[in-house]
């Protein structure tokens, strides 16, 4: 008993929309974080570098969490 092609196509479109929406929200979040960093007045380059490193660490931590959730 196979799925009807139209049902399968609809399911695929729905999945693609959900993936695109998730990606949009993710990019929107991280862009907002970078924008906050951009708008701050840093006293020097070192202060900006520390903030960029902090953001990178947060992203690395999130990726580690997601990898653990994905792995069986």
N, C-alpha and C positions, 0 to 999 in steps of 0.2 A: 504494500500500500504506500505509494509515493505521494508527496505533496503536489498539489496542482501548481503549475508554473506561475500562475497569477498570484497565488497565495505566497509562494516562495519569493517572487519579485517584490511583493508588498512588504514582506518580512525583512528582506534585504534593504529596501529603501528606509524602513523604519529604523533599522539598526544603524545605517549610515547617518541618518539625521541625529540619532542619539549620540553617536561618536562625535559628529561635528559640533553638537551643542556642548558636549563635555569639553572638547578641545577649546572651544570659544571661551567658556567660563574659566578654564585653566589659564589661558593666555591673558584674559582680562585681569585675573587676579595678580599674576606675576608682573604684568605691565603696570598695574597700580602700585605694586611694591617698588618697582624701579622708578616710577614717577615721583613717589614720596622721597626717595633717595635723591633724585635729581633736583627737587625743589628745595632741599635743605641747603643751608649755607655752610659748607665745610671750611674749617679754618685753614686746612692745608691738604695736600695730596694724600698724606698718610691717613688722615681721618676718612677721606673718601674710600681709600683702599680697605680700611678696616670694615667699613660699612658694606662694601662690595663682597668682601670675604664672608661676612656674617650672612648675607643673602645667599651666597653660594653654599654655605654650610647648611642653611635651612633647606635649600633645594636638594642637596645630597641626602639629608636625613629623610625627606619625604620620598625620594626615589628608593631608599633602602626599605622603608616601610612598605611601599607598593610592591617591591620585588618579593618581600616575604609573603605578602598576601597572594601573589600570583603563583609562587612555587608550591607544589603539592606537599 
